[in-house]
Amino acid sequence: MILIVNCGSTKVPQIEEITDSFEDYTTLSMYDFSNEDFTKYIGIIISGAPLLLSQLNPEPYLLAFEKIKTINIPVLGICFGHQIIGVLHGARIALQKEERDWTDISFFKESKLLKSIPNECLMMQDHCESISIPNNFSLLGSSDNCINEAMQHNSKPIFGVQFHPEVSGNLGTRLIENFISICTELKAQS
């Protein structure tokens, strides 16, 4: 079962619909995340949020997601989720030019998350903040307006994407499917 963490994004129903095509899921509010028992899940997807971490005190959100650093199941952060993962691991967050449209993303590092996704493709954006590359993460992809569009932890199955795969058509669906495949493979090995 996949845990979808709803951080207030209007796009959570699309994450649920895609996830449901490949694996059972349950959805939980981000405010309940820190109290959850993760042993029943094979992976976690953290949604976007209508929040600007650079414009508020991020501590309550970082505290809510602190367990990300110690759990042993795959995690995919989308937009706000990507930023939370990054800041938890030492990234800096900053305001940037607003992005609310299709953007050309360049992927330049191999990853199971990007299996069968072209090195150059369009993905939908909906953000006005970005993060630096956090400690112990590798950069997987960039765009002209955002250096860290996609990242992967160097030793754990933790991934983040600044764009929104859940509303990026077939290639975005493929990315979420790839993440669920990673979860399934790791579960089978344990």
C-alpha positions, 0 to 999 in steps of 0.5 A, spaced: 500 500 500 502 507 498 501 512 503 499 519 499 500 525 504 495 530 502 499 537 504 493 541 501 494 541 493 488 541 489 492 535 485 491 530 490 485 527 486 490 526 480 495 523 484 490 518 487 487 516 481 494 514 478 496 511 484 490 507 484 492 504 477 498 500 480 497 499 487 492 500 493 493 507 497 491 511 503 491 518 503 493 522 510 493 529 512 500 532 513 498 533 520 497 526 521 504 524 518 508 524 524 503 519 528 503 514 522 505 507 523 509 506 516 510 498 517 504 497 513 506 501 507 511 500 501 512 507 499 510 514 500 508 520 496 508 527 499 503 532 495 504 539 493 501 545 498 499 552 497 504 554 502 511 558 501 516 555 505 520 561 504 515 566 507 513 562 513 516 559 519 518 552 516 519 549 523 512 546 524 512 543 517 519 540 518 518 537 524 511 534 521 516 530 516 522 529 520 521 521 520 522 522 512 530 522 515 529 515 518 524 511 515 526 505 510 521 505 505 521 509 498 519 516 498 517 521 492 516 528 494 512 532 489 513 540 489 512 542 496 514 535 498 520 535 494 522 542 498 520 539 504 525 533 503 530 538 501 530 542 506 530 536 511 537 534 508 540 541 508 537 545 502 536 552 501 529 554 499 528 561 495 523 565 491 524 564 484 520 566 478 513 564 478 512 557 474 505 555 472 505 552 465 509 546 461 516 547 462 522 543 458 525 539 463 532 536 462 534 529 465 541 528 465 542 522 470 540 515 470 535 513 475 530 508 476 525 513 477 526 516 470 526 509 466 523 510 459 522 517 460 526 522 455 532 526 457 528 532 454 520 532 455 515 537 458 512 537 465 507 541 468 509 546 473 506 550 479 510 553 483 514 560 485 520 557 490 526 552 488 531 549 493 538 548 492 541 540 491 541 538 499 546 534 502 547 526 500 543 528 494 544 527 486 541 532 481 537 528 476 534 534 472 534 541 471 530 547 467 532 554 464 528 557 470 529 551 476 536 548 477 533 542 482 527 539 478 529 532 480 533 529 485 535 522 488 538 521 495 545 517 494 544 511 498 536 511 500 530 511 495 528 518 496 526 522 490 523 529 489 521 533 483 519 540 483 514 539 477 507 536 477 507 529 474 500 527 476 498 533 471 503 532 466 500 526 461 503 520 460 510 521 462 508 524 468 504 517 469 510 513 467 514 517 473 509 515 478 508 508 475 516 508 476 516 510 483 511 505 485 515 499 481 521 501 485 517 500 492 514 494 489 521 491 488 524 493 494 518 490 498 519 484 494 527 484 496 525 485 504 
